[in-house]
Amino acid sequence: MSADGVTFGQAISKARKGLGLSQKELAARVMKEEGGGSISPQYLNDIEHDRRSPSSGHLIRQFSGILNIPEDYLFALAGRLPDDMRLEAANPDKVVKAFANFRRTLRE
């Protein structure tokens, strides 16, 4: 959850409604990885009601592109690091410093 109390699901729901898309329409546009077809409307409903989290960074990036929400914001709301950042997070001292800077910036 972000500082303003918005959850990942709430951000998705608000953006979807703002674009005039139904859950069924959005679900049809969000593709699973490796040709697995689209996500189900029930899965999207579960995400929007915070009963489930997106299962991969791939899905977060899909939501970002379709709904015009900054990718990094969605990763933060989902409580996940993007894959490229996870690879860079091998040094504990760098991670601690980065999160300290992150917290300081959010409090400004």
N, C-alpha and C positions, 0 to 999 in steps of 0.2 A: 504494500500500500504506500502511496506517496504521501508527502507532507500535507497535501490538501485533502487527503482521505479518499482519493480516487483509486479504485482497484483496476486491475487489468481488464476484467470483465466489463466494468462500468465504462471504461474508456472505449472499448470495442463497441458496446451497445450504443453509446452516445454518438460515436462517429458514424456507425451504420445508419442509425436513424436520421442523422444530419444529411446523409447522402440519399435518403429515401429508399434504402434497400431493405427488403425483408430478410429475415434470418435465412430463409430458403435460398434467396438470391445470392447473399454473401457466401453461404456455405458452398454453393455451386462454383464459386470463383476461387475458393481457397483450395489449392491442390496439395495432397499428401506428397511426400517425397517419392521419387523413383516411379512415376507413372501409376501410383496407387489410386488414382481418381480423386474426387473432391471429398472434403470432410462432410459429415452428415449434419443436417440441421439440428439434430438432438445434441451432437457434440458441441456445436456452436452455442446452443442454448445453455448447456452446462458450463461452458466457458463464461458466457455473459452473466450467469448467475453465480459465478465463483465456486462452482461445484467441482470444476476441473481446471487445470492449467494447460496451456499449450504444451504439447509433448516434445517440441523441438524448436530450435532457432529458426529452422526453415519456415515453420508456421508463423512465428512472430514476424519474420521478414515479409511473408505474404500479407498478413494483416496490415503491416506498415504501408506497403505499396498500394494496396487496394483502397485503404481508408485514409491515406495521406496523413498518417500519424508518424512523427519521427521514430525511427527504428530504436534508437538508444533509449528513448522515453518508454517504449513498450518493453524493452528488455529490463529496464529498471522496475517497472510495475510488475513484471512477471517474476522478479527476484532472481534473474539469471544474468550471467555474463555471456556476451556473444562468443561464439566459438573462437574467433581470432584473438579475443582478449584472454580467454581461458588458457590458450597456449602461452601467452606472455606472463601468466600469473604464477610461474614456477618459483619466483623469488619472493619469499614471505615478506622481506623488508620492503620491497617495491609495492607489494599489495597493500600493506599497512599504510604506507605513505600515500598511495593513491586514494585509499578510502578516507584518510584524514583530510586530504584536499577536497574530495568529493563532498564530505560532510560540511566542511567549511564553506564551500561554494553554495550549497543548498541553504545554509543558514543566513547567508547575506541578504 
